[in-house]
Amino acid sequence: MNEHITIIEIMKQSVICLILAIFFVPMLVSAGQSCGLVARPVRGGGLSSSVVGPFRTFVSTVKEGRRHLAAAAVARAVSIFAMYPVDTIKTRIQMGQANAFSVNGLYKGVGGSLVGQTPYGVLTFGSYELYKGALLSKFPDVKPYFLYAVAAVLGDITGSGWLCPSEVVKQQLQAGMYESTGEAVRAIWAKKGLKGFYQGYTGGLARDVPFRVAQLTSYEIAKSFYQRVKKNRNDEKLELSPIETAFCGAVAGTFSSAITCPLDRIKTLLMTDSAAYGGSVASCISKIWMDEGLSGFCQGLVPRVAYIAPSAVIFFIAYEQVQQRMK
């Protein structure tokens, strides 16, 4: 087995296992071998040797990954539903609507959002755990916080292709442009086809990757701090309690949401009115600066933090508790 495994090879292996775990398709048992993460069979070992090794590695990886996948699915669904009204208000403010705090339509588009966000959470956080574990194992001499950041980037890219269409539909519903998810999907398809569901993709990725790096790295740092304190106290249970998890989640959510607010404003405008803002990140930045100045990049900051900080608390409590109970 080649010990110098690249990040791309790790990513390929993790994505294969994630797809199989999500759809429960018992196939591609030699994926580990083809991605370079499993030793080649011994010459003369026959068919059983060439299949059993990769199959055992595959089953082991998926078994471990499914715990992260289940935890991510539950945590994402609960946090999205609980905080959806605040997200709607944030979107309205960023679009400059006068009736941003109206109670009408606060949950408009929540079904479509859950359809998009829950698998996205599964892909992003499930793959993050796999990437993190593989990177820490293969690069033990590299500082762990750097590897957390790399795993966060890879995890978010893994989920981004699924997320963008649901975000486009959700934000146009929140803005009051359509009355139902079905109407929004049909209208977007009629106007721009498949491309319409990926308008603002680069803006979303430009926001989500830095956000995920900030969120997961700060969470891991806070979590590690608590675990060191517990270890120094000779506490036999190093797992975080719900209260400790809530604190770590609040730190991660507040920090990451605040520093990425300008990127979120750009993403919102590109997804809801791409043509008016030039259709690219650069043109959108230029127009905001010319029309609104520096304050334009901070529009929606308070509701964004008010939405993401509690959402992160809810998410990480559910995420840690589900994982602990599935061990």
N, C-alpha and C positions, 0 to 999 in steps of 0.2 A: 504493500500500500504506500502510495506517495504521501510523505508527511508534509509536503509543502502545498497544502490545499489552499486554493485561492478563494476570495470572497464570492466570486461568481459561481464557483462550484458549490459552495455552501448554500448560496441562494437558490440554485437549481434544485438541489436536494430538498430543501425546505418547502419550496413551492409545490413540488410534486407530492410530497407527503400531505401538505395542507389540502390540496385539491382532492386527493383520495379520501382524506378523513372527512371532509365536508360532505361529499357525495356518496361515501361508503362504497366505493367501487373497488373490489378486491382484485386489482390487476396491476400490471407493471411491477412485478415483484423484483425485477432486476434493476430498478431505478437507482438504488444505492451504488451498485457496481458501475453503471453507465455514467454516473456523476462523479466517480472517482473517490467515493467515500467508503467503499467496501473493497476488501482485498480480493484479488483475482483468485479463482479456484486453483487448487493444486493440480498440476498437469497429471492427467490419468485419473482424476477423481470422478469422472463421469458426470452424467446429467444431474444426479442428486446433489453432488458437491457444488455445481454451478448455480443451483437454484436455492438450496437450503441456506447458504451464507447470506446472500442478499435478502432473502425472504425474512430471515430472523432479524436482520438489521432494520428492514422496513417495518415489520410488526412492532419492534421495540420503539422506533422513532414515532410511529403513528400513535402508539399507546400513550407515550409521554405527551405528544402534541395534542391529543384529544382533550386532555385535562385543561391545557391552556385555551384550546378552542372553545370548550364549553364555558369556562370561566369568562372569556371575552364576550361570548354571545349573550350570556345572562347580564353581565355588567353593562354592556353597551345598550341593550334594550331598555333596561331599568333607568339608566341615567338619561338617555335621550327622551324617553316619554315624560319623565318627571320634570325636566327643565325645558321642554319644547316651547311653552308660552314665552319664556324669557328670550329664547332664540328668535322667535317671531318678532318681538318688539325690537330686538337688536337689528334685524334685517330692515325693518321699517325705518328706523332712525338713520341707518346708513344710506337709505334711498331718499332721505329727506322728506318723508311723508308727514303730513300734518297730524294725522290720526294714529300716530305710532302706538299709543297706549290704549287704543280701543280694545274692548274685550271680545269683540266680534272676530271670529276667525283665528283665534289664538292657536287652535289645534289644527288649522287647515293644512293638509299635506302631511300630517303625522304618520299616516299609514305608509305612504311612499317613502318617507324618511326612514322609518324602521326597516323597510325592505332593503333600502340602500345602506343604512348605517350599521345594521346588525352584522351582515356578512362582511362589511368593511372592517368592523371591529374584530371579527373573527380572524380575517386575513392579516390585519395589521398587528394586533397584539399576539395572536397565536404564532405568527412567523417571527415576530420580535423575540419571543422567548426561545424559539429554535435557533435563530441567528445568534442570539446572545450566548446561549449555551455552547454552540459550535465554535464561536469566535474565542470565548474564554478558554475553551479546551485546547484549541489549536495554536493560540497565541498567548501563552501564559506569561510571557515577559512584557507584554504591552499593558499599559495602565488600564484598569478595567473601565474607567469612566469614558475613555476614548472608544473602547469597544462597545459600550452602551450606546454611544452616539452613532456609531457605524450601524449597529443593529437597528436602531430607531429609523435611520434613513432607509435601509433596506426594507424594513417592515412597512413603512408608509408607502413606499413605491409599489410594494406588492399589492396593497389595497386600493391604490389610487384609481386604477382603471375601472374598478367597480363603483367607487364612490361618486365620481363626477356626474354621471347621468342623474342619479337621485338628488344630488345637490342642486343641479340646474332646475329640475322639476319642483323641488321643495321651495327654493327661494322665489321662483316665479309665482307659486301659490301663496307664499307668505306676503308677497308684494301686492296680492289682489289682482294679478293679471289673468287668472283663470279661477273657475269655481270648483273644479275637481281634478284629481290626479289624471283621470282618463282624458279629460278635455285638454289638460296641459300637454300630456304625451302626444296626443293626436296633432295638436297645433304646432308643437315644436318639430315634429316629424314632417308635417306638411310644409313648413317654412324652410327648414334647412336640412332635413333628413338626419342621418346618423350624426353628422357633424354638429348639429344643433345641440345634442346632448353632451358634447364635449367642449362647448364654448366656455372659455374661462379655465380650461384644464391646466394650462401653464401657470395661471394666477393661483389656482387652487393648490397646485404642487409647490409653488414658491412660498405659499403660506404654510401648508401642512407639514412639509419636511422640517423647516426650522422650528415650527411649533412642537412637532413630535420629539425632535431632538431635545428641546428645552424641557418639555414635560417629562419624558421618561428618564432623562439624565438627572434632573433635579429630584424626581421621585426616588430613583435608585440611591442617590446621595443621602437623602433624608432617611430612607429605609435602612441603609447601611449604618448611619449614625445611631439610630435606635437599636439596631442589633448589636453594635459594639457596646453601647451602654448596658444592654441586657447581659452580654457576655461578661463584662467587668463586674457585674453584680452576681455572677454565677447563677444566673437565671437559666433553668434547664430548658425552658420554652423560648426559643428565639423568634418564633413567629409573631407577627404584629397583631395586637388586639385591634378591634374595630376603631377605638378612639385614637390609637397610635397611627393606624392607617389613614384615618380622617385627617389628622394633622399633616401627614406626608402628602396626601392628595391635595389638601388646600394649598400647601406651599407650591406644589408642582403646577396646579391649575391657575393660581393667581399669577405666578411668574411667567408662565408660557403664554397665557392669554394676553397679558399686558404688552409684552414685547413684540407680539405678532399682530397687534390690532391694525397697523397700517396695511399689512399684507392681506388681512381679512377684508378691509374696505375695498381694496383693489379687486379681490376675488369676487365680492358681492356685485360690484358694478359691472364687471365683465360678464358675469353669469346672467344678470337681469337686463342689461342694456348695452351689450357688447358694441354695437354699431356706433352708439353715441360717444363711446370712449376709445374709439380707434381699433378695437379688437385685439390689442396686445398689451402686455404689462407696461412696456415703456410708454406707449401713448396714453394709457390710463393714468400713469403717474404724472405725466406732463400736464394733462388736463386738470387733474385735481389740484396740482400746484398752482396753475394759472388761475383757476376759478375760485379756490378756497384757501390757498396758502397752506402753511404747515398744519393748521388746525384741522384741515380736511382729512388728514391721514389719521387723526385721533377720533374721528366721529364714530360713535358707537362703543367707545372704550369702556364706559361704566357698565352698560348692559352686557357687553362681551365678558368682562370679568365676573359680573354677577351671574352670568349663565355658566361659564366654564368652571369657575372655582368650585361651586357646589356640585356641578356635574362630575368633576374629577373626584371629589370626595365620595359621592355615591358610587361612581364607577370602581374606584380602587377598593372600597370596602367590599362591594359585591365580588370583585375579581379575586381578592385575597381569600375571602371566606369560602368561595366555591372551590378554589384550588386546594385550600387546607382540608376541606371535607372530602375531596376526591383522591387524596393521597392514599 
